[in-house]
Amino acid sequence: MNKKAFELSINFIVILIISIVVFGFGIKFAYDIMHQADELSKITIKDIDDHLENIMCDSSERICLGISRRELRPNKVGFFTVGILNTHNERMDFYVDVEESDSEGIPQIGKKYWVLKKEVTIEPNEQKKVGIAVQVPGGTKKGTYILNVYICSDEKISCEKDSDNRYGTTQKLYVVVP
């Protein structure tokens, strides 16, 4: 057998094996890119909003809202998060109260909101989050509805209107009915 023909055959086989391996790596690389793109597409806007809501409260604010505006359709429920930071030097009980805005010209949504935990005990310099659920009743007219959130640090009575014993400022929740 001719030595040059044998070397040519071996070189061809080696190049063929290297080509198959490189082609396999290319297919694996393309598969990985497509798989990661598929995982990214599974992340929804709701997931992003939930993560943003967790990081939006700065630890130096006494009271903060994760997201203050939600678009809700009639008969649907939406959730808001209120963070409360205890700036006192002792363990405190905080009371959460939600009322509709009584300002002139702002429509009323009806008593369809719930504080998921009305009383919260917080250690000094600790922050806890409280959920507020809002349901838009069927037949509600389009518009923006405003809910006032009051946090009180001594007694439930301190959450009453025009009380000087409120902890922090009044927070506003905006429910937009499209």
N, C-alpha and C positions, 0 to 999 in steps of 0.2 A: 504494500500500500504506500502511496505517495505521502511523504512527511508533510508537505505544504498543504495538501488537501485535508489531512488529519487535523492540523493546527487551525485551519479555517473552520472546520466543523466544530471544534471545541470552542473557538472564539464566538461563533454564532450561538451556540448553546448557552454560554456564559452571558452574552448580551441579552438573549431572550429571557433568562432567569432574572437578571437585573431589571429588565423592562417590566416584567410581571410584578416584581416586588414594588417598584416605584408606582406602577398603576394601582396596586392594592392600597398603598399609602395615600394616594390621591383620592380614592373612593372613600377610605376611612375619614380623611380630612373633610371631604364634602358632607359625609353623613353627620359628623360632629357639628358642623356649622348649621345644618338643617335642624338637628335635634335641639340645639340651643335656641334657635329662632322660634321653634315650636313652643318651648318652655316660656320664652318671653311673651309670646302671644297669649298665653294662658293667664298672665297677670292682668287683672281687670282694673278699671278706674276705681272701683270700690276698694280693692286691695291697696291701691296707691293712696287713696283718701284716708284709709284706716291707719296706714303707716305715717302719713303726714300729720294726722291728728295727734298721734302719740309724741311726735317730736316738736310740735308747734308751741307747746307750753314751755316758756322759759322758767327755769327754777327760781328766779328772783321775783316773779309775779305772785301776789297773794292769791288772786283768782284769775284763771285764764280759761278761755274756750278753745277747744281744739279747732272746730269748724263752726262758724256762727251762722252760716247760711246753707240751707238744704232745700232742694226742689222736691216737693212731694205731691203726688197725684192723690185725688180723693180715694178714701178707704185704704190708704197705704200708711205704713208706720216708718218713721225716720228716727234716728238716734243722734243725740248730741252728747258731747263729753265736756264736763266742767272739772278743771283741776283746782284743788284747794291746797295752799301751802300754809302750814301753821308757823307763823312768825313769832308766836309767844314763847316764853321760856318754860312752859309747862304743857302737859297733855291737855288737849281741849276737845270739847264736843262742838261740832259745827252742824248747823241746820240749814237745809236747802229748801227754798220756796220758789215756786214758779207761778207767775200771774200774767195774764194778758195785759198788754199795754192799754191804758185807759186814756191815751191821748186822743184828742179830737181828730176825726177823719181816718183813723186806723181801724180796719174791720176786725171783728172778733171771730175767732175760730171755734169757740165753744170749749168746754172743759174736757178736752181730749188729749191731755198730756199727763205724764206720770214721772215722778222722780223715782228712780229705781232704788235709791237708798236715801231717805230723808234726813237721817242723822248719821254723822260720821265722826268717829273718834280718831284724832290725829296726834301723833307724837310731835315734840318740838322739832322744827326744821325738816319736817317730813311732808311730802306732797301725796295726796290721794286723789283719785279721779272718781267722779260720780256720773252715772249715766242718766240722761233724760230722754224719755220716749215721747214722741208726738204723733198722733194720728189725725189725719185730715178727714173729717166726716164726709160722707157721700153728699153730693149736691153743693159743696162749698164753692163759692164764686172764685174766679181767678183773682189773684192779687198777692200782695205780700203781707203776711201776718207777723206781728212782733210779740214775742214773749219776753218778759223781764225775769231775770234770775237773781235772787237775793240770797246771800250767804250770811248767816248770823252766827255769832260766836258765844253767846251766853244762853239765852232762853229762846224758845220758839216764838214767844211774844215779840221779840226784838225784830222779827221779820215783817212786822206790820208796816203799813204805809207810813212814810215820813219818820221812821224810827232813826234815832241817832246811834243805835247800837249795831248797825249792820257792819259786817266784816268786808272791807273792800268796797269797790264801786258796783253799781248795778250793771249786770251784763245783759246783753240783748241777743236773743235768738231770732233769726229771720226765717220764716217758713214761706217759701214761694210756691204758690199753687198755679201751675201753668194752664 
